[in-house]
Amino acid sequence: MPDLYYSDYIELDKILNSQHPRSFESPEEGNDEMLFIIIHQVYELWFKQILFELDLVRHVFIRDRINDNSDDLSKVVQKLKRIGKILELINQQVSVLETMTALDFLEFRNVLLPASGFQSTQFRLIEAKLGLKMEQRYKKKYYKSTRRGSLSEADLQEVDRAENESTLKELIVRWLERMPYLTERFWKEYQHSSPVDRRNSPVDEQTTNSEDGEKHKFWADYREAYQTSLSGNEADRLAEFDNVFFETGRGTVPPAAMRAALFITLYRNLPIFHLPFELLNTLSEIDELLSNWRYRHFMMVRRMIGLRVGTGGTSGAGYLEGTLSQHYAFREITEVATFLIERSKRPVLPNALKEKVSFNV
Ligand code: HEM
């Protein structure tokens, strides 16, 4: 057997022979179409790696139990952080393409019609596997497979399948709902922080039974502390608090999962919550980095084509601006910050809970 050769191992021939600009034949008459093709290919390779990491993370959560203090959770956090680093990198790559001017782009724009990044199935799969659903998408009409410039029927079905498998968001919500931080035996010695007036409160009963999470003593105290923290023009927030944590939840995240996310965020200094907090924080970071990309891409598009329609037939910059405000997978997790209070005002946790160093969910 001959020794393995570098270019064979990474199949370099295939990659380096996959750039076929349509607007010129010889390098002497070349334009920026070469850069345009290469940069899209580089993006698609990184998208592939992101999907690979995402599938790995989803598989860890798909198992019935994951051990929060074992390698499982640290592996998940590490992979998600890697996704974040890739997103940072591809955000920076926009500047390389921005060395091309609007006139340079016009030299070859017509040859790619009606192809468009809109048809990047991998990008759609990333969004879908993170948890973005079709009904949440801005201008759903653009996604009809019969529309010129949209995804093909086969690609759309693949995205649809990804949406219907367990998305990362759904898996995270299930994990949060299972979080056993209210387990009764840790709360026996819990003292109310202050006498609480519970008129009009959905948390009027007092229990330390974890089955009754929303009626747990802790939440009665926290609600009280939150109410006290609100300034005069924020009085409506208490009703929102009740709604989010005890009634309907927020967006697609039910109240029990919202409570766990808030609890982890509040007490993230406890060793048991270090990794869970890192995890939630990284999800918000991924949302933010993706929206940074959307923003940079949108600004670049405005510079390249102004207000003209895209090659994929959308309204162009207008459509991209719409996705920027609407396409988030973990908005609810990020918005937990709305319901935080100062560290010193937090209810004091029972020692039994503080001392608990590991648990399985
Ligand atoms: C000259 C550079 C570029 C221009 C003028 C441009 C233009 C556009 C426009 C107008 C759209 C909206 C769909 C349409 O009507 O075509 C779009 C979507 C998109 N483009 Fe680009 N693009 C450029 C570079 C890139 C690059 C380098 C990537 C990297 C993969 C990319 C990925 C995407 C993706 C993923 C979408 C879908 C975004 C969404 O629906 O949220 N584009 N692009």
Boltz pocket constraint, residues with backbone or C-beta under 6 A from the ligand:
constraints:
  - pocket:
      binder: B
      contacts: [[A, 36], [A, 39], [A, 40], [A, 43], [A, 44], [A, 97], [A, 105], [A, 115], [A, 116], [A, 117], [A, 118], [A, 119], [A, 120], [A, 123], [A, 297], [A, 300], [A, 301], [A, 304], [A, 305], [A, 308], [A, 309], [A, 310], [A, 311], [A, 312], [A, 313], [A, 314], [A, 315], [A, 316], [A, 317], [A, 319], [A, 320], [A, 323]]
      max_distance: 6.0
